[in-house]
Amino acid sequence: MSGVPPAVKVVIAAVLLGSMARAFLGPQASPPRPSLGKFAIAVACLVQAGAIAAALSAHDMLAGIGAAVGVEATCAAAWLGWYDDPPGGDDGPDDDVPPFDWDAFDRERRSWGRPRVPA
């Protein structure tokens, strides 16, 4: 992208960084849309492959645009929640597993005594 003025490059970089921060550090879409996110991942892969092909054939401007669009599609996929929920519903604690009794553990550990040091 040698023909693009530096100020435009800075703006593009700022937009990409802002999109990445929002997608990966901000809240997820409400409600998550995994099917649309998977479509965005597919678009990102295709666009990035096109950007690589453009770069290999010395089309710098097209490669730069493709890379930027690919990053934006990846950000959209992350924001939309492209992954499936794990089986079993929410990620909360299982109801069948009792909470760990740390007080009982500490009492048991105190009964162990000092470790033996081999001579």
Secondary structure in CASP SS format (residue, H / E / C, confidence):
PFRMAT SS
TARGET T0000
AUTHOR 0000-0000-0000
METHOD secondary structure of the structure
MODEL  1
M C 1.00
S C 1.00
G C 1.00
V C 1.00
P C 1.00
P H 1.00
A H 1.00
V H 1.00
K H 1.00
V H 1.00
V H 1.00
I H 1.00
A H 1.00
A H 1.00
V H 1.00
L H 1.00
L H 1.00
G H 1.00
S H 1.00
M H 1.00
A H 1.00
R H 1.00
A H 1.00
F H 1.00
L H 1.00
G C 1.00
P C 1.00
Q C 1.00
A C 1.00
S C 1.00
P C 1.00
P C 1.00
R C 1.00
P H 1.00
S H 1.00
L H 1.00
G H 1.00
K H 1.00
F H 1.00
A H 1.00
I H 1.00
A H 1.00
V H 1.00
A H 1.00
C H 1.00
L H 1.00
V H 1.00
Q H 1.00
A H 1.00
G H 1.00
A H 1.00
I H 1.00
A H 1.00
A H 1.00
A H 1.00
L H 1.00
S C 1.00
A C 1.00
H C 1.00
D H 1.00
M H 1.00
L H 1.00
A H 1.00
G H 1.00
I H 1.00
G H 1.00
A H 1.00
A H 1.00
V H 1.00
G H 1.00
V H 1.00
E H 1.00
A H 1.00
T H 1.00
C H 1.00
A H 1.00
A H 1.00
A H 1.00
W H 1.00
L H 1.00
G C 1.00
W C 1.00
Y C 1.00
D C 1.00
D C 1.00
P C 1.00
P C 1.00
G C 1.00
G C 1.00
D C 1.00
D C 1.00
G C 1.00
P C 1.00
D C 1.00
D C 1.00
D C 1.00
V C 1.00
P C 1.00
P C 1.00
F C 1.00
D C 1.00
W H 1.00
D H 1.00
A H 1.00
F H 1.00
D H 1.00
R H 1.00
E H 1.00
R H 1.00
R H 1.00
S C 1.00
W C 1.00
G C 1.00
R C 1.00
P C 1.00
R C 1.00
V C 1.00
P C 1.00
A C 1.00
END
